[in-house]
Amino acid sequence: MKTILVTGGAGFIGSHLSESLLTRGDRVICVDNFYSSQRENVSHLLENPNFRLIEHDVTLPMMFECDEIYHLACPASPVYYQHNPVYTVRTNVSGSINVLDLAKKLRIKVLLTSTSEVYGDPEVHPQPETYVGHVNPIGPRACYDEGKRCAETLFFDYHREYNVDIRVARIFNTYGPRMHPDDGRVISNFIMQALQHQPITINGDGSQTRSFQYVDDCVRGLIALMDNADIVGPVNIGNPEEYTIKEMAEIVLKNIPQTQSKIVFTPAVVDDPKQRKPDITLARNILQWSPKVPFENGLKRSIPYYRSFLSNTK
């Protein structure tokens, strides 16, 4: 049994990760400041004697006794990370330094959940880990994009200078239960709009592409990377199934047949990538990992969560 620190452990992905680690027999210290997460995400874990929830901001120094660290703390939704961009950068930079200092002190392994946003609006498709990206450093998304790029820099510099045992995962778009209904990301937006018979709003003409992975696949990938001794990373963790945003909206409508919603188009978002698809050759070959849940199957698993949310708020 390991004691594992999960920063951002009450977030969307963090709560699923905490649950998986507990299921396999680990102890979990979940650290979260609830800036963009909800206590309800981990409320079902609170009675587990191997789960400990601590309210703490990773931008402040921390000291916990643990065997491994998964560093997920950072708002990933544009609604949240653009609401307070300076804090987003601080979380990525100061938070990563604090986590790395703890790993260095304890001489333990630490994993960073980076993002496909480090590739920006890519000029290479699909995106391999060797691609250095095409990011606007002064745009409205830069607080997150460049914040994560700086976090990766810090992780590799601590690895080179202090021999900290690191892992770096680049997570592509992820969806599933516990993503907050007001998160502002595509899948949660479309489902909530369809369930409430509101217009399905697409930014731009809908021809931009995305690749979405179900949260269970993402968590499996993170654990596989952490447990593998043969690679530091970065490693893409994503589903290479590629859809246009318009196609995804149509799939959502097909799976909520009672909706009266129609697709409408709104102005494009600044610096919105035109295409996004992971090259997961590295994950397949070294981690023996690949996604198992097709997009439509994952969607069918996600819709009941949002139905339940709406019924509980009436």
N, C-alpha and C positions, 0 to 999 in steps of 0.2 A: 504494500500500500504506500503510495506517494502522497505527499501533501503538495497540492498544486495551487498556485496563486493565479487567478484569472482577473485581470483588470478589465473593467467594462463588462463584468460577468453577469449583470442584470440587463444587459442590452439584448437586442434581437438575436444575434449570433452567439453572444456570450452566454445567454441563458441555456441555449441548446447545447453548447459545449460543456457548461457546468454539469448539466444533466447527464451527458454521455460519460464524462469522467467519473461521476458518482456511480453510474451504472456498472462501470467496469471495476469498481472497488477502490477508487482513489478518494482522498479527502480533498475538499475544495474550499479555498478561501476566496470568496467573491468580493471584489472591491469595486465600488461604483459610487459616483456622486449624484446620479439620477438626473443629470442635465438633459439627456435625450433618451433615457430608459425608464422602465417602470418596475416598481417593487412587485407588481402582480406577475411579472415574468418569472420570478423565482419563488413566489409565495408557496408553491407546492413542494419546494425543496427545504423549507425552513425547519420542518420537523425531523429532517434527516440528521442524525448526530454527526455525520461526516461533512456537513455543509455549514459554513460560517459566512454570514453576510456582514460586511463592514462598509459604512458610508465614509468615503475618503476621496479626495480629489488628487489625481496622480500628478498634478503640477506641483504638489507639495511633497517633500521628502517622505519616504515610508520605510518601515522596518518590520518585516514579517519573517518568520521562520518557515521556509518551504523548500521543496526539492526541485521544482520547475516553475517557470512563469510563462503564461500566455498573455501577451500584451495586446488587448483589443480596445482599450479605452480611447475613444475619439468619436465625436458625432460623425456619422457617415451620410446622413441625409442632407441634401442641399438646404432644406428649410432650416435645419439646426446649425449647420456649419457656417452658413452665410449670415445667420442672425447675429452672430458674434465672432467675426472672422479672426480677430486678434486672439481671442481665447482658443479658437481652433488651432491656430499656429502654436500657441503656448502649450496646448495639450500634446500636440505631436512632438514638439521639441523638448520642452522641460519635462513632460511626462515620460518621454523615452529616456532621457538622461537619468531620471530618478529610478526607472525600472532597471536600466543597465547598471547603474551604481549598485543596486541591490543584488543583481545577478553576479556582479564582479565581487562584491563582498562575501557572498555565500558560495561562490564558485559553482554556480548552477547554470543549467541550460535555460535560454529565454527565446521565445518565439514572438516575432512581430507580425501582426496582420496588417500588411500593406495593402495596396489596392491597384486595380487596373487603371485607375485615374493617373498613375504615374506615367502612363503612355500618352496622356493628353488626347488630342485629336490626331490619331495615328496616321502616319504616311506609309506604314507597313502593315499588311493584313494577310493572315491573322498575326497577332502580336506574340513573338517569342520573347523569352526573358532577356535575350541579347539586345533587343531594341531599346534604345536609350530615351525614346519618347519625343513628343512634340507638344510642349506645355507652354501656355502663356503665363509668365511669372507675375504679371501685374493685373490679371483679369479677376473677375468676381469669384471664380472657382479656385483661384491659386492658393487660398488659405488652406484648402484641403489637399489639392494636388501637390503643391510644393511642400506643404507640411509633411506629407507622407514621404516625399522624395528625401527630405532632410532627415526624417526618422530612419530611413534606410541607410543614409550616409552615416549617421551616428552608430547604428548597429554594426556596420562593417568596420568602422574605425575602432570601436571598442573591441571587436574581434581581432583586428590586426595589432592594435597597440597593447591591449590588456589580455588577449587570448580568451575573451569571453566566448562561451559556446553558444552560438546564435543559430536561429532559423528565421528565414524571411519568406513569408507567403504573400503572393499578390492575388488577392481575392477579386474575382469578377462578380458582376451583379448577382445578388443572392436574394431569394424571396422565400416566403413561407409563413406559418403561424408565428405570432408575436412580433412581427414587424408592425410598428404602430400605425393605426389607420390614418393618422395625420402626418405620416412620415414624409409625404411628398414625393415618394419614388413611384416609378411607373406602374408596377404591378398593384401595389396597395391603392394607388389613385384610381386605376381602372376598375378594380373590384368594388371599391366603396362607391364610386360614381354609378356603376351598373346596379348595385344593390339598392341604391336610393333613387333610381330612375333619372339620374342627372346626365347631362351631356358628357360623353367620353372625350376629354380634351387632350389633343395631341399637339405638342409644340412643333412648329414647322410643318412640313408636308408629310411626315410619317415615314419617309424613305430611309431615315437613319436606322442602323441596325444595332441590336444588342444580343448578348448571349446570357441567358439567365440560368443559374443553378439553384436547385432546391437546397434548403438549409442543411438537411441531413447529409447531403453529399459534401457540402462545404466543411462541415465539422469532421467528417471522416478524413478529408484531405489534410486538415490542420493537424489532427492527431497522428496521421501517417507521417507527415513531415517532421513533427516533433520527435517521434520515436525512431526515425531513421538516422543512422550514424554516418551515412555515406554522403550527405549533401547539406550544405549550409543554406543554399538558395542564392538568389530568389527563385521561387517556383510558382508558376501560375496555377491557381486553383479555381477552375471555372468549367462551365459546360460549353463545348464548342458548337452546340445547336444554335444557329443564327437565324434571327427573325427580324423583319422590319418592325418598327413600333406600330405601324398600322396593322400588320398581321397579328401582333400580340393583342391589340385591342379587339380585333375580330374574334380571336380565340376566347377571350374573356366573355364577350357577348354570347358566343355559342354555348358557353358553360353556365351562363345565367339566363336561360331562355325566357324567363318571365319578365325580364327587364324591358322597359320602354325607352332605354337610352339609345341615343344616336351618336355617331362619331362627329366631332367638330374639330376644326383646325385653328390653332392660335399662333401668334408670332413665335418664331424660333428663339431659343435661349442662347445667350452669349456664350461662346466657347463650347457649345454642346458638340461632343464628338459625332462625326458622321457615321462611323462604324466601329464596332468593338467585338472582337472574337479572340478567345485565347488559343494559343498553340500549347497543347498540354502534353507534348511528346516527352518532356522531362519527367512530369508527374507519372505518366504511364510507365516509362522505362525504369525509373529509379524507385518510385514509391509504390509501383503496381496499383496506382489509384486511377480511377476514372469515374465520372458521374454515372449513377444508375437510374436516376428518376427523370423521365422525359418531361418536358415543360408542361404539357397538358395534364399529365398525372399529378405533378406537383401542384398545379393550379387547383385541381379538384380537392386536394388535401388542404389547401389554404383557404378556400372560400368559406367553409364552415366557421373558421375563426372570426372572420369579419361579420358574418351573419350573427354570431353570438354577441359580438361587441355591440352591434346595432340594437339587438333585442334587449341587452342589458342597460342601454342608455335611454330607452324609451320611458 
